[in-house]
Amino acid sequence: MRGARLLSLVVAEVLPELLVLLVGLALVLSRRRRLGSAAWLAGIGSALLSLGLVNYLAWALTMFQLFEDGDSVAIVRRMGLLANVGWVVNSTGMLLVVLSVFAGRSPRVAAVEPVADTAGATS
């Protein structure tokens, strides 16, 4: 019973972030024509971050099983696998979201005024 209450707290912790990511994903995909290639990077990144949150829920469920079951070696192995998968998924998602900020942008060149040639002038 105690594990279920802790799990419900973890779900309550994750739901707002998951909701924000899914709304962001919907906004990015609805504006993909205007955003161009940045939309796909941001969309895939947001989807990966959402998947990372679901992975975190699976990790938390596995962690709570550790306290209830006796087979701690198998559970710790599963927790390690989920933690590594979560790290890769979240890191890739964040990288894609950051790259989407720079995608499709061309560098701005500052306007340069011509300089008068004063080398040949005599006084």
Residue pairs with C-beta under 8 A, 6 or more apart in sequence:
3 64
3 65
3 67
3 68
6 64
7 60
7 61
7 64
10 56
10 57
10 60
11 57
14 53
14 56
14 57
17 53
18 50
18 53
18 54
21 46
21 49
21 50
21 53
22 46
22 50
24 42
24 46
25 43
25 46
25 47
25 50
28 35
28 39
28 42
28 43
28 46
29 39
29 43
31 39
32 39
32 40
32 43
33 39
35 42
35 104
36 103
36 104
37 103
37 104
38 100
38 101
38 103
38 104
39 100
40 100
41 96
41 97
41 99
41 100
41 103
42 96
42 97
42 100
44 93
44 96
45 92
45 93
45 94
45 95
45 96
45 97
45 98
45 99
45 100
46 93
46 97
47 93
48 89
48 90
48 92
48 93
48 96
49 89
49 90
49 93
49 94
49 97
51 89
51 93
52 86
52 89
52 90
52 93
55 82
55 85
55 86
55 89
56 86
58 82
59 79
59 82
59 83
59 86
62 75
62 78
62 79
62 82
63 79
65 75
66 72
66 75
66 76
66 79
69 75
